[in-house]
Amino acid sequence: MGARLTLDHLLWRMRYAHPDSELVAAGTAQRFAEAADSIENLAHTLRSRWEIGGGDTVAVLAFNTIEHFRLLFAAPLLGAAVHSLNPRVPADSLAAQAFRPYPRLVVVDETVLEHRSVGANARAAVAELERAGVPIVPVRGLEPAVPGAELPEPAEESTAFWFHTSGTTGAPRSYPVSHRDVLLHALSQASAEASGLRAADRVLALVPFCHVNGWGLPFTATLSGASLVLPGADLTASNIAERLRRDRITVAAAVPTVWFEVCRRLAETGEAPPPALREVLTGGAAVSQQVVEQVRDVLGAGVAGAWGMTETMAMSTYEREQPGVHTGRFAPLVEARVTAGRLEVRGPFVLGDPDWFDTGDAATLDAQGRLTLLDRHKDLIKSGGEWIVSARLEQRLCAHPTVAEAAVIARPDPKWTERPIAILVPERGHRIEVAQLRAHLAACFPAFWLPEEFTVVDRLPRTPVGKLDKRALRRTHTGGGSAPA
């Protein structure tokens, strides 16, 4: 029997195919061969001290750190699954996400709890998990155990990760992701038509691991032998620019907003472009032509725009010729078709529908197999690569005594790709005060969820069946319309 499609194979490649490639974080570097040993030691720790085994789930609340990277491999080696939590969602959503499925253990990076932006949400969620009796272990508390018996061999179809959708049209969906899914996705992503990573590359992984395993980069890098550089908690433009230079990054991956900020930083300071940067991989939101030109002019790098979703395990298409216009050609192992104007995809690691999966996007495919997305069928807002659920904002706005009706829609933004704006109908006899509404929302949601603009109207448009007509709202309020309140 040959090599199996499990994460054990990636450890083998780290040891024997690319032992001298590096895992870099917090100013320290570790050879891949040494990293593979530390991953196995962590697996022994999880098994001997916490009795983690087949069918268990280990939730992780951490930034992109070496410890988080090790956990992505160590728990699945035991037949358990890793569930990377998103600290940027509201506290109640974070806690609810952590319970799907119920975790045997939650590993927490203290820097998340202390972070000025997401710390309050994270602390509240951890407190709720503790009240429910879930064991909470600080990441620094995972001291290596003495290796014991040989580790079990996980099955290809055993669950290695849990992914979640954002729940814009009903309850969020949860997907188990198998070892086989991960390995086939890594093979697809490592191809020249996709990420094109090679052993000489040094990759800066800025996409949080809670976003579909950071677009799968930890596994694509270990498969191809590309050195992987992890940014930790500091995702400021100045720190990213410094890492691009200091670590001689050749490829970096992040949402378009990050590149907007980094390019603006270098343009303002007059700093030289990174000396080794060849290409940036960007997706998670539409890539504007402005960002494409800034990356090329300021960073001196090419742009590979990519498209994907949770059900396709992130990146499914890549576009290097016109990333600001087209969505790109599909990566190997992914097939697509457009039926009645709607995009459908299938492949061996596409989650959900076992046949053709309806993405819910309006799209076209040209004769060369190049995808162009035309519009969304959902009302989810993606700002800076993070999802904002408009329905939740609308519910909270309508809970304020001065608001009778509320609608939240996306407005195109050159920096964030999209930003929410709110259109409100006041309660009879009341005046809407923007400062009050901002405080009302800030009590429940992160700052980036708060609408950029509040507009007061006499009534909201409705469809013939009485539903809110957001298409009409977008026509009126994203290109003009009523003045802000």
Beta strands, then each sheet from edge to edge (+ up, - down):
strand 1: 22-25
strand 2: 28-31
strand 3: 57-61
strand 4: 81-84
strand 5: 105-108
strand 6: 136-138
strand 7: 159-164
strand 8: 174-178
strand 9: 202-205
strand 10: 227-230
strand 11: 251-253
strand 12: 279-282
strand 13: 302-309
strand 14: 314-319
strand 15: 328-330
strand 16: 335-339
strand 17: 342-346
strand 18: 357-365
strand 19: 370-376
strand 20: 381-383
strand 21: 386-388
strand 22: 403-413
strand 23: 417-426
strand 24: 453-456
sheet 1: 2+ 1- 10- 9- 11- 12- 13- 14+ 15- 19+ 18- 17+ 16-
sheet 2: 4+ 3+ 5+ 6+
sheet 3: 7+ 8-
sheet 4: 20+ 21-
sheet 5: 22+ 23- 24-
end
